[in-house]
């Protein structure tokens, strides 16, 4: 005999990748960041890719700030005000969104060191960059979290996957010229 079985395929977010180039600049200067996010292998247009950037702090506060060199159509740059920034692309296809992010993150995000700050921050002490892949499916379309039976054991949130990289930062000190008061 034959049987008819219902097969349900539930969505999970797929892991993106990210890398970045270390930066060296002089005190009181700025430089563009070079960040290279890559979307997951999922091509069904159900996932979005965004990048979150976290600037490190020391006892005197956040070591600098980010700004954008220009307004690129299709890119949303959000400054949360605490050294955290979100960059998202809007486009019809995953390829379009990734291309926009690649173009933007290759030169348009500007890091400016805090006035008179200099130092070296390597490894996990550097600027943290996170690629976030978010699955658009919800409810029963999304695989259950942390379910050994469903093959998602250990996955605390099947709707999101991240990849992390760090940008090493070297800010070289510059001797300030003394001001003469007459």
Steps between C-alpha positions, in 0.01 A plus 500: 500500500589860473466776751472873465721681745500872563852643495559831672826684439558768759737791448813581699737792452826410326835630623659799324873578503689823568855629491658844535830682455692649795544880504787730593457875525641802679345653810213741421465350151245287314515199271255286309425150626514205262250231599412199285171328590376202301143381512412140565459252217121537525374641168123480555485870603371409847806630687634849558864588566598793720819609675527624858816689606598542865769755589702416812514721809759580763475679835434830317225369271468378142832521311347677203201525272377386161351713228407440141690652209189527284140394477486185290152425368377177654719519813370582845765617751370514858700646791361373831713755687693258724777399260263260323411542134272302268542485124225345289442475127164514327465327164286259302739202511765361737764575235390865472507548876842335535642709213372819668655398834830407331521834318407698811717312750806522275548875550192688623522437878741746660663440841613811688705450815393690812691832529852451644450122530777270384561133559503150359201266525553153354290184486180507702599842639455652152190614314250212498314441172211255484328369188139414582292268281133512594248247365170657392289193579296514821266280704462143376712579192805543726668195654465483879788628715734255674308182408700177470193330346483765225876506439554844653654391832726773637360768265345750742346709219443330164392832348841665529863410437804721547869516413749720688828666404715765667680799353835572661538874566831686526476873567846659501564789740569845355686768692273798553655839434490708816297818491674819614293743700613861487 
